[in-house]
Amino acid sequence: MGKINIKSMLKRAVYQFLQSHIERSARNQVGLNLSLWEAGVDQQHHLIMGGCDCTRLAADYGTPLFVVDEKKIRDNYQAFNRALTAYGLEGSVYYSYKTNPVPGIVRVLHDCGAGAEVISAYELWLALKLGVPPERIIYNGPNKSAEGLKTAIDHGIKLININSLSEIDHIERLAAERKKKVRIGVRVSPGVGWGAQFGLKLENGEALTGFRRMAACSHLDPQAIHFHLGTNLQNAHLYQSALAQVFQLLQAIQSEQGLGLRYLDLGGGFGVPTVRGLGNHEIKLNTFFYKPYPPPCVADIKPVSQIIDDIVATFKALCLRFRIHPPTLLFEPGRSLTSNAEILLTRVGDLKTTANGFPIALVDAGINIARPITFEYHEIFVANRMAAPANQRCGLAGPICTPMDFFLKSKKLPILQAGDLLAIMDAGAYFTSFANDFSLPRPAIVMVFEGGHRLIREKESYDDLIRLDHYR
Ligand SMILES: Cc1ncc(COP(=O)(O)O)c(C=O)c1O
């Protein structure tokens, strides 16, 4: 008994010591500045996005609510494309649908000139339905369905990037049945960045085997090498290292087969300065000791234009060194085009405290629609009191009846009141893609543009949730 008491006393002492240490270190922690999103604040201290008062939008449409700034999407696209124009690569952008597959959003990007990068039969169908020309569609992904492949072949899309050796045989068969010749890219796994289920390995010769196998396929036209290395990358290092390895493959297929490829598809992964992935260690500290996550160090993150400059410089040097006629570079950005153009507005409904007195605000958005909050740093503002100082640590929990919906254990925020409206920033990448109907319908999405607003997705109705069910 005595032993147990000493143990628990010791535990409590360590906990209290850590808490006071964390409290002290959190005291001076400041979040990211609103200017990073080029959003505004009006005289009533309300958050303004795309010229619209977010508190008004929340009152008009209800919460939770996604708000997308059309101009910001256009600006992001132009900035990316401008960086490519310097190298004669304008129009090489294929927006990665999985990042935010909302028709009203991708339509803006297509209107700007972006093509579509799709990874499922559904996304392919959506791109075609939105009128994206087949030659502006790239089809990626592991385990593509026969349905998707048949549609891609029938429409003659720009590239199908194969992910495995067996896919070569599969596509050859489907193409032969249809008497079509199919433009193929090979997704390679260069040993840096994402690998596992993705691509043909470079280092064990699997990718070269793929090209050899394709040489015997009369319905396949190998045109590209593709890689995609990760997400939210902050500089060009991984791309440069992958390129160095890819050029050895280019040289091998050129000397063996006399094959010069038309395209080098570098995937997406370009980072934004206002989001960062969370490490396991800091997630544990947040969960068990309420240590707020430090914001990203904005100065460390290179702008996309700089990353592209660095990539192109390496690419050019490698072309010279390996005497390879430069293939056209293709890009599949997702996050860098839409992340900072969208926010999630969520209302504080109630306030509670944990057993040890730590404050929790209960909001109407949970992991059902804000899943990335659990693995990324996202800035949060109080949209109706933008001048209030963020001077307390507070947790955020959603409306779903599971401990998992206590989705952020501690964050520096102003002292919250019921009725406050929180703006979760950078909701434009992987929020809607991860969203689900866990106990609640998915929210509306409103697009703002120079002071005007329009609904681009209605809030799901209860009827929508059971529309596909048979229960009578
Ligand atoms: C093949 C491919 N291309 C592009 C992307 C877009 O990545 P990001 O949003 O990091 O730019 C992804 C994301 O996973 C991907 O898998």
The ligand as an ORCA input file, in Angstrom:
! r2SCAN-3c Opt
* xyz 0 1
  C       0.511     10.662    -57.014
  C       0.211     11.916    -56.281
  N       0.340     13.094    -56.924
  C       0.071     14.269    -56.298
  C      -0.339     14.301    -54.970
  C      -0.591     15.641    -54.314
  O       0.253     15.827    -53.235
  P       0.300     17.251    -52.477
  O      -1.090     17.562    -52.034
  O       1.200     17.016    -51.332
  O       0.829     18.261    -53.455
  C      -0.470     13.093    -54.271
  C      -0.870     13.084    -52.860
  O      -0.812     12.127    -52.154
  C      -0.191     11.873    -54.943
  O      -0.318     10.687    -54.324
*
